[in-house]
């Protein structure tokens, strides 16, 4: 197998997804659910909001960041983890 083929296989979106976890300073309004329908919205008792879910590719992850910032979301943390599809299905 050629090096380019190995690289393509390693980064093929068929093999993995991106697990995303966003923690914000305050509770977010429900508009965020409409914008990010693939993410679960959870309001915490301490006044923060946690968004979790899976995105299919890296451009979707990079697209999430400006959408959050344009929506004037004060981020506490943003965690992104690449997961194998079989791992994502079971978790």
C-alpha positions as CSV (number, residue, x, y, z in Angstrom):
1,X,0.0,0.0,0.0
2,X,1.4,3.4,-1.0
3,X,2.0,6.1,1.7
4,X,-0.8,8.3,0.3
5,X,-3.3,5.5,0.5
6,X,-2.3,4.7,4.1
7,X,-2.7,8.4,5.0
8,X,-6.2,8.6,3.3
9,X,-7.3,5.4,5.1
10,X,-6.1,6.8,8.5
11,X,-8.1,10.0,8.0
12,X,-11.2,8.4,6.2
13,X,-14.4,9.7,7.8
14,X,-15.8,6.2,7.4
15,X,-13.6,5.0,10.2
16,X,-14.3,7.6,12.9
17,X,-16.4,10.5,14.2
18,X,-15.6,13.4,16.5
19,X,-16.9,13.4,20.1
20,X,-17.6,17.0,21.1
21,X,-18.2,18.4,24.6
22,X,-18.7,22.1,25.1
23,X,-19.1,23.7,28.5
24,X,-20.4,27.3,28.7
25,X,-20.4,29.9,31.5
26,X,-24.2,30.3,31.6
27,X,-27.4,28.5,30.6
28,X,-28.0,28.7,26.9
29,X,-31.3,29.5,25.3
30,X,-33.1,26.9,23.3
31,X,-31.9,28.5,20.0
32,X,-28.7,26.5,20.4
33,X,-30.6,23.3,20.1
34,X,-32.0,24.4,16.8
35,X,-28.5,25.3,15.5
36,X,-26.8,22.2,16.8
37,X,-29.5,19.5,16.4
38,X,-26.9,16.8,16.6
39,X,-25.8,17.9,20.1
40,X,-27.5,17.2,23.4
41,X,-28.1,20.3,25.5
42,X,-27.9,19.9,29.3
43,X,-28.4,22.7,31.8
44,X,-26.4,22.1,35.0
45,X,-27.5,23.2,38.5
46,X,-24.4,25.5,38.7
47,X,-25.6,27.7,35.9
48,X,-23.5,26.2,33.1
49,X,-24.6,24.3,30.0
50,X,-23.0,21.3,28.5
51,X,-23.4,20.3,24.8
52,X,-22.4,16.8,23.9
53,X,-22.6,14.7,20.8
54,X,-20.9,13.4,17.7
55,X,-20.0,15.2,14.5
56,X,-19.2,13.3,11.4
57,X,-16.1,15.1,10.2
58,X,-13.4,17.6,11.1
59,X,-15.0,20.5,9.0
60,X,-18.1,20.1,11.1
61,X,-16.0,20.5,14.3
62,X,-14.3,23.6,12.9
63,X,-17.7,24.9,11.8
64,X,-19.1,24.6,15.3
65,X,-16.5,27.0,16.9
66,X,-17.4,30.1,14.9
67,X,-21.1,29.3,15.3
68,X,-20.7,29.3,19.1
69,X,-18.6,32.4,19.1
70,X,-20.9,34.3,16.7
71,X,-23.8,33.3,19.0
72,X,-21.9,35.1,21.8
73,X,-21.3,32.0,23.9
74,X,-18.7,32.3,26.6
75,X,-16.9,29.0,26.6
76,X,-15.4,27.4,29.6
77,X,-14.1,24.4,27.7
78,X,-14.2,22.7,24.3
79,X,-13.1,19.1,24.1
80,X,-12.8,17.2,20.9
81,X,-11.9,13.6,20.7
82,X,-11.6,11.4,17.6
83,X,-13.4,8.1,18.1
84,X,-13.6,5.0,16.1
85,X,-17.1,4.4,14.7
86,X,-17.5,1.1,16.6
87,X,-16.3,2.8,19.8
88,X,-18.8,5.7,19.3
89,X,-21.7,3.3,18.7
90,X,-21.2,1.6,22.0
91,X,-20.7,4.7,24.1
